[in-house]
Amino acid sequence: MAPVGIAQEQGRGAVTNLPLPRYVSLKTNEGNARRGPGLTHRIDWVFSRAGMPLRVTAEYENWRRVEDAEGVGGWVHYALISGTRTALITEPLLDLRATPRLDATVVLRAEAGVIARLQECRPDWCRLSIDGTSGWAMKTALWGVDPAESFD
């Protein structure tokens, strides 16, 4: 049973008043995901890639319940996550383009599993940065941004 005061799957976080669910990224190369919100709870999973996009689904005091692209996760201390937006490439080979058009020049190709920094998202496209190179990709090829989400 969840501790009292945990904001559940939809709405706003009980602690931050930020939208739930929302995306964040892992600050460090190692982050323990625990069974519950607290150091006394067992570690179920260890995230091991700085910048990995994570989806926050609940909050309790200094803890955030997160999951990765595969739905694996648990409770992590808020100090381990950042508001910096990143995305995981999900296509086997993704072309990043100079402009948000399918016929635009390819500026970079990225393999599945690459983590990119999100710079801007429109209804169907997001502008990403990978190792200093920016390009546009179809939103459907990414995990770490919702289909209806737009920002700049």
Backbone hydrogen bonds, N-H to C=O, Kabsch-Sander energy under -0.5 kcal/mol:
donor,donor_aa,acceptor,acceptor_aa,energy
6,I,3,P,-1.4
7,A,5,G,-0.5
7,A,59,E,-0.9
11,G,20,L,-1.0
13,G,18,L,-3.1
17,N,13,G,-1.5
20,L,11,G,-3.0
22,R,56,V,-1.4
24,V,54,L,-2.7
25,S,82,S,-2.2
26,L,52,M,-1.8
27,K,80,L,-3.0
28,T,80,L,-0.6
31,G,47,F,-2.3
33,A,45,W,-3.5
34,R,32,N,-0.6
34,R,75,W,-3.0
35,R,42,R,-2.6
38,G,36,G,-1.5
41,H,38,G,-1.4
44,D,33,A,-2.5
44,D,42,R,-0.6
45,W,33,A,-1.8
47,F,31,G,-3.0
51,G,26,L,-3.4
52,M,49,R,-2.1
54,L,24,V,-2.6
55,R,67,E,-2.7
56,V,22,R,-3.3
56,V,54,L,-0.6
57,T,65,R,-3.0
58,A,65,R,-1.0
60,Y,63,W,-2.5
63,W,60,Y,-2.4
64,R,76,V,-2.8
65,R,58,A,-2.3
66,V,64,R,-0.6
66,V,74,G,-3.0
67,E,55,R,-1.3
68,D,72,V,-2.5
71,G,68,D,-2.1
74,G,66,V,-1.5
75,W,34,R,-2.9
76,V,64,R,-2.8
78,Y,62,N,-3.0
80,L,77,H,-2.2
81,I,78,Y,-1.5
82,S,25,S,-2.9
87,A,116,A,-2.7
88,L,143,W,-3.0
89,I,114,V,-2.6
90,T,141,A,-2.7
91,E,141,A,-0.8
94,L,110,A,-3.5
96,L,94,L,-0.6
96,L,108,L,-3.5
97,R,95,D,-0.5
97,R,136,W,-2.8
98,A,105,T,-2.5
101,R,99,T,-2.6
104,A,101,R,-1.5
107,V,96,L,-3.0
108,L,96,L,-1.4
110,A,94,L,-2.7
112,A,92,P,-1.2
113,G,89,I,-2.7
114,V,111,E,-1.8
116,A,87,A,-2.8
116,A,114,V,-0.5
117,R,129,S,-2.5
118,L,85,R,-2.1
119,Q,127,R,-3.1
120,E,127,R,-1.3
121,C,151,F,-3.1
122,R,125,W,-3.7
126,C,137,A,-2.6
127,R,120,E,-3.1
128,L,126,C,-0.6
128,L,135,G,-3.4
129,S,117,R,-1.9
130,I,133,T,-2.7
133,T,130,I,-2.1
135,G,128,L,-2.1
136,W,97,R,-3.1
137,A,126,C,-2.5
139,K,124,D,-3.0
141,A,138,M,-1.8
142,L,139,K,-1.8
143,W,88,L,-2.0
149,E,146,D,-1.6
151,F,121,C,-1.9
